[in-house]
Amino acid sequence: MSINRKRAGVLPGVVLALWISPAGAADSPVPMLFDPAKGIDKDWLRHSFLGETEWTAATFADRPAIRARGRNSATVLVRQINVDWRKCPEIEWSWAVTAVQPSADIRAKGTDDVAASISLLFGDPGSKWWPKAVPMLRYAWTSGNEPAGQAIPNPYAPKVVMVVAVERGAARLGEWRTYRRNVIEDYTKAFGRPPEAAIQALSIFSDNDQTREPVEAFYGAARAVCRP
């Protein structure tokens, strides 16, 4: 995999998922996808679509986090990983959102801001991380203006980027929220077929370049959950 680091804008380095064994489960490896306690280390690459989102290491409610604060901007953090979904079919992560854009609607180009999102890229996106041909499954915290329970095609890349709204609206602002999703099931429902390639990149993204309404999110740790 060869993400274009000059275009991505910053730091060199390639990361493969760190395999650790939790206490009491030595035979069940847990691939850590990213650990906010390490801050925004050299394995995160930055790509700006418009403006510069403020990305910083932070603490929220006594937990380490990577903080995103929108500045009428759309800047993504992306890192390389290597996860075989056949062995590790689930993903678990946490985040907290303190501001969501009320007029956003992920179905339309003019309003498709999200409060928080974590995306998985299946396959090698080549020299440009933005997937023109590589399927992306994107979990998002949205405004809630879209229909519930549907996988929504991204309006800019409808054939390769599908969005699953795991949280909607402002009811749980300021709370840490933890999710565990079956990647195989979600991908198959979204794309109409099981995935083929391994998961080779991950990104986190909060943007408000369209609505220009305040957004702030705190990203906790993410890991893949593997079969025993």
C-alpha atoms as one frame of an Amber mdcrd trajectory, in Angstrom:
protein
   0.000   0.000   0.000   1.365   3.406  -0.910  -0.460   6.390   0.493   0.833
   9.567  -1.114   2.541  11.183   1.900   3.308  14.457   0.151  -0.353  14.966
  -0.673  -1.439  13.666   2.712   0.632  16.486   4.057   2.613  15.327   7.056
   4.306  12.593   8.820   6.009   9.466   7.477   5.547   5.991   8.859   3.545
   2.854   8.239   1.719   1.010  10.993   0.451  -2.529  11.092  -2.093  -3.316
  13.765  -0.428  -3.874  17.153  -1.288  -7.307  18.493  -1.644  -7.639  22.241
  -3.258 -10.186  24.520  -5.576  -8.878  27.237  -5.340 -10.287  30.743  -7.105
 -13.627  30.995  -7.325 -14.054  27.229  -3.830 -14.945  26.080  -5.185 -16.999
  23.194  -7.404 -14.180  21.881  -5.229 -11.532  20.187  -6.682  -8.027  20.058
  -5.448  -5.795  17.207  -5.328  -2.202  18.394  -6.237   0.044  15.490  -5.258
   3.216  17.303  -4.601   4.343  20.861  -5.327   8.018  21.691  -3.042   7.799
  24.714  -0.193   7.956  22.173  -1.554  11.220  20.776  -1.355  12.028  17.090
   1.804  10.069  16.411   3.848   9.740  13.225   1.573   7.022  11.828  -1.330
   9.424  11.377  -1.379  11.226   8.039  -3.350  14.397   7.466  -5.337  15.181
   4.311  -7.188  18.474   3.927 -10.139  18.723   1.561 -10.943  22.272   2.679
  -9.473  24.387   5.443  -7.772  22.870   8.489  -9.725  21.039  11.139  -8.067
  21.413  14.541  -6.758  17.963  15.529  -5.107  17.721  18.965  -4.324  15.220
  21.706  -6.763  15.805  24.553  -8.567  14.405  27.580 -12.344  14.261  27.836
 -14.156  13.069  30.979 -10.866  11.690  32.316 -10.185   9.617  29.210  -7.448
  10.177  26.609  -8.763  11.205  23.216  -7.944  12.693  19.855  -9.974  15.886
  19.607 -11.416  17.268  16.380 -12.778  20.822  16.272 -14.193  22.078  13.005
 -13.130  25.448  11.639 -15.405  25.553   8.587 -13.143  22.763   7.442 -12.790
  19.176   6.266  -9.488  17.556   7.266  -9.163  13.812   7.746  -6.633  11.790
   9.728  -5.751   8.470   8.094  -3.428   5.605   8.975  -2.429   2.326   7.408
  -3.469  -0.906   9.112  -3.627  -4.563   8.133  -6.666  -6.468   9.390  -7.993
  -9.718   7.969 -11.750  -9.424   8.546 -12.116 -13.194   8.194 -10.150 -13.593
  11.423 -11.234 -10.320  13.021 -14.833  -9.710  11.886 -15.761  -6.983  14.390
 -14.588  -3.502  15.288 -15.049  -1.728  18.617 -14.433   1.953  19.323 -15.522
   4.883  21.502 -16.115   8.548  20.911 -17.834  11.548  22.472 -19.401  14.469
  20.599 -20.137  17.852  22.160 -21.541  19.660  19.097 -23.432  18.288  16.084
 -24.464  20.245  12.986 -28.317  20.428  13.042 -28.775  21.187   9.339 -26.397
  18.504   8.019 -27.732  15.738   5.785 -25.248  13.110   4.600 -27.313  12.383
   1.476 -26.527  15.699  -0.243 -23.258  17.244  -1.435 -24.096  20.635   0.020
 -24.787  19.391   3.559 -22.930  16.098   4.083 -21.049  17.086   7.270 -20.728
  14.547  10.093 -20.053  15.089  13.763 -17.745  12.072  13.960 -16.825   9.143
  11.756 -14.460   6.205  11.558 -13.900   4.598   8.156 -12.436   1.287   7.028
 -10.860   0.972   3.571 -10.935  -2.499   2.035  -7.923  -2.935  -0.222  -5.012
  -0.792  -1.306  -6.088   2.737  -2.267  -2.777   3.244  -4.057  -1.169   6.663
  -4.327  -4.253   8.563  -3.143  -5.932   7.584   0.071  -9.358   8.877  -1.058
 -10.968   5.705  -2.469 -11.930   6.198  -6.098 -12.167   2.430  -6.473 -11.447
   0.947  -3.037 -14.602   0.245  -0.989 -14.961   2.255   2.206 -17.334   1.428
   5.064 -17.899   4.542   7.162 -19.469   4.575  10.632 -20.773   8.024  11.542
 -22.482  10.194  14.121 -24.899  12.230  12.011 -27.466  14.980  12.498 -30.306
  12.468  12.188 -31.943  14.114   9.178 -31.451  10.968   7.102 -33.663   7.845
   7.424 -32.750   5.542  10.307 -31.340   2.073   9.755 -30.049   2.559   6.231
 -26.597   2.448   4.661 -26.321   5.784   2.848 -24.156   6.232  -0.284 -21.716
   9.104   0.019 -22.864  11.756  -2.493 -19.312  12.293  -3.808 -18.423   8.613
  -4.248 -21.723   6.706  -4.121 -20.391   3.452  -5.574 -17.475   3.015  -3.187
 -18.296   4.835   0.083 -21.231   3.692   2.220 -22.166   5.436   5.477 -23.761
   3.690   8.456 -25.196   6.095  11.040 -24.475   4.457  14.399 -25.531   7.575
  16.328 -27.979  10.272  15.247 -28.819  13.694  16.600 -27.996  15.574  19.793
 -29.620  13.440  22.494 -26.332  11.986  23.775 -24.002  14.930  23.381 -21.237
  15.044  25.969 -21.317  11.291  26.659 -18.722   8.698  25.840 -20.363   6.193
  23.503 -18.940   2.745  22.740 -19.891   0.688  19.682 -19.199  -2.828  18.497
 -20.074  -3.660  14.905 -19.792  -6.754  12.747 -17.872  -5.512   9.736 -18.834
  -8.435   7.505 -22.558  -7.987   8.154 -22.459  -4.205   7.736 -20.387  -4.367
   4.561 -22.615  -7.036   3.007 -25.749  -5.054   3.822 -24.260  -1.841   2.453
 -22.635  -3.171  -0.743 -24.794  -6.213  -1.436 -21.866  -8.633  -1.223 -19.205
  -9.674   1.306 -15.877  -7.833   1.321 -12.978  -9.271  -0.634  -9.783  -7.463
   0.351  -8.312  -6.974   3.808  -8.806  -3.701   5.669  -5.701  -1.702   4.766
  -6.477   1.802   6.016  -8.544   3.566   8.664  -9.565   7.207   8.967 -11.279
   9.494  11.462 -13.150  12.556  10.276 -15.312  15.388  11.656 -16.180  18.221
   9.271 -18.236  21.386   9.011 -17.113  22.861   5.716 -20.620  22.572   4.259
 -22.931  23.725   7.071 -20.347  25.924   8.864 -22.071  24.943  12.105 -19.960
  24.114  15.200 -18.678  20.567  15.578 -16.420  18.982  18.185 -15.646  15.302
  18.730 -13.323  13.252  20.926 -12.092   9.919  19.575 -11.198   7.141  21.998
  -9.416   3.872  21.271 -10.407   1.544  18.443  -9.657  -2.151  18.079 -10.561
  -5.104  15.918 -12.214  -8.043  17.678 -10.910 -11.423  16.591 -12.279 -14.922
  16.787 -10.636 -17.216  19.404
